[in-house]
Amino acid sequence: MSTFTGKRLLIAVAVVLVLALAGRLVWPSKSGPVVLKTGTPQHLVTVAIDSLRIGDTAVDVTVTDRAGAPIDHATVRVQAVQQLMGHAGEPIPMTATGGGRFRAPVLSLMMAGPWELRLSIDAHHGIDDVSVPLWVGG
């Protein structure tokens, strides 16, 4: 390899490293969970997802009545569904943590693309089914 070609390669590697470092510095960093809000005629629902990346993530759900009072006596289940590829996890029972909040510490998102979280809220006066669309990145 000639000295000229070696210098060009070294310069190219240096430029790539500088660009990668600059990109890392200006790329937005994770500031917290993604929060989505929805509702039904009976409930207001807030969903907080720790990560919208492939893999396991925690999901927190807050359920209130339409006036904003927490619903503590409900049973909540969450299911991740990727309809394009026919993937669906088992419905996961969420644990009540107080104040109308429920948590699933591990929800698997197996691939990138459009997903749907399906929530089933049984507050003992009928079951509310809620779908929350989201996009999972790689």
N, C-alpha and C positions, 0 to 999 in steps of 0.2 A: 504494500500500500504506500502511495507517495505521501510525502509530508503535507502537500496541499490538500489531498483528500482527507487525511487524518484531522487537519485543522478544521475543515468544513464540517466533519462529523462531530467534532468536539463543540463547535459553535452551535450546531443544530441541537445537540443534546442540552446545552446550556439554555438556549432559547425555550425549548420545551419545558424545562424545569422552572424557569422564571414565569412562563405563562401558567403553568399548573399552580404555582404558589400564588400568583396574583388572582387566579380564578378561585382558589380556596379562600382567600382573604375577603373577596367581595361576594361570594356565594352565600345566600341566606343560611344562617345556622338554625338548628331546631330550637324554637323558643318555648315549646310546650305542646300539649296535646291539640289535636284538631277537634274543634267543638262544632257540632251540628245541632240545630233545633228543629223540631217538628211538633205535630200535635194531632189529636183526634177530637171528636166532639166532647169527650170526657176528660182528656188529659193533655197536659203540656209535657213534652219529652225533650230532654237535653242529652246528647250523646257525646262523650269525650273519648277519643281514640288516641292512645299514646303514640302510635306510629302507623303511617300509611305506606309502609315498605313490606316487601315479601318477608314472611316469617311470622313469629308469634308476637302478639301485642295484647295489652290490657285494654279493656273497655269499661267505662263508667257511664251509668245511665242515671239521670235524675228524673223522677216522675212526680208531677204535682197535679192537683185538680185545676180546672180552668181559672180559678181565682188565685192560684199560686200556692195553695196549702200543700205541703208534702204528703205523698201517699206512702205510708210506711207498711201498710198491711198487704201489699201486693206481692204476687209471685211473678218474677220477670225472667224470661228466657231470651237468649240471643243466638242467632244462627247466621253464619257467613255463607253467602251464596254467590257463585260466579256463574251466571246463566249461560254465557257464551260457550264455555267449555264443559258445562254440566257438572261443575263442582259444587258440593254443598256439604258443609260440616254438620255434625250433629247439633241439635239445639242444646245450648249450655245453660243450665240454671245459674242465675246470678245471685250473689250473696248480698242480702240487705246490710247496709253499713250505717243506717240511720239518716233521718232528715229527708226521706224519700230517695235516697241514693242506693244504687245497686252496683256491684262490681263483678266482672269476669276477668280474673287475672291473666288468662291465656286464651286468646282467640287466634286461630291459625288462618293466615292469608297466604295461600300457596303459590300465587302467581300474580304478575302484574296485569293491570287492566281494570275494567269496570267490575265492581262488586256491589252487593246489596247486603246491608245488615237487616235482618228480619227480627223484630222484637215482638214478643207476645207478653202482654201485660194483663194479668188476671187480678183484678182488684175486688173480687168477690161480688161483682154486680154485672158480670159479663167479661169477655176477653176482648181486649183491643189489640189488633195486629197493626204494626207500624213497619214500614219499609224505609230505610235510609240509604240512598245511593252514595257510593264513594268510589274514588279512583285510587288504586294501589300502584305505587311506583316500584321500580326495580331496586 
